[in-house]
Amino acid sequence: MPVPMDELPLAHALKERYETQGLTKGRAEGRADVTRALLRRRFGDDARIDAVVAGLAGLSDDEALGRIMEAPHVEDLLP
């Protein structure tokens, strides 16, 4: 008698792993998009924005937002 895949412990572990990675990746990409939009709104269309987004990626949402709001110029946010 066949055993349904979703009943196997390995299947559960793989499903959780891929769901977690997918959600994490999706959240990071979504956060980068929001950060990029906020920076463009605040500082205009600046070629250095992608570097700033990368530099802010390791910070918490509150820390990144605080730095963006306090920086007088986009260059103040460069890594």
C-alpha positions in Angstrom: 0.0 0.0 0.0 1.5 3.4 -1.0 2.3 5.9 1.7 1.3 9.5 0.9 4.4 11.7 0.7 2.9 14.3 3.1 2.9 11.7 5.8 6.7 11.1 5.7 8.9 13.0 8.2 11.4 13.8 5.5 8.7 15.4 3.3 7.6 17.6 6.2 11.2 18.7 6.9 11.8 19.5 3.2 8.5 21.4 2.9 9.2 23.5 6.0 12.7 24.2 4.8 11.6 25.4 1.3 8.7 27.4 2.8 10.9 29.1 5.3 13.5 29.9 2.6 10.8 31.2 0.3 9.2 33.4 2.9 12.6 34.8 4.0 13.6 35.5 0.4 10.3 37.1 -0.3 10.4 39.2 2.8 13.9 40.4 2.0 13.0 41.3 -1.5 9.9 43.1 -0.4 11.8 45.0 2.3 14.4 46.0 -0.3 11.7 47.3 -2.6 10.1 49.4 0.1 13.4 50.7 1.3 14.3 51.7 -2.3 11.0 53.4 -2.8 11.4 55.3 0.5 14.9 56.4 -0.4 13.8 57.6 -3.9 10.9 59.5 -2.4 13.2 61.2 0.1 16.3 61.8 -2.0 15.1 61.5 -5.6 16.3 59.1 -8.2 19.9 58.7 -7.2 22.3 56.1 -8.7 23.7 55.3 -5.2 20.3 54.1 -3.8 21.0 50.4 -4.6 24.2 50.6 -2.6 22.4 52.2 0.3 19.7 49.5 0.2 22.4 46.8 0.3 24.1 48.6 3.2 20.9 48.9 5.2 19.9 45.2 4.6 21.5 44.0 7.8 19.7 46.4 10.1 16.3 45.9 11.7 13.4 47.7 10.1 13.4 50.3 12.9 17.1 51.0 12.6 17.0 51.3 8.8 14.0 53.6 8.9 15.7 55.7 11.6 18.8 56.2 9.6 16.9 57.0 6.4 14.8 59.6 8.2 17.8 61.2 10.0 20.2 61.4 7.1 20.4 64.8 5.5 21.8 63.4 2.3 21.9 60.0 0.5 25.7 59.9 0.8 25.4 59.9 4.5 23.8 56.4 4.2 26.5 54.9 2.0 28.3 51.9 3.5 
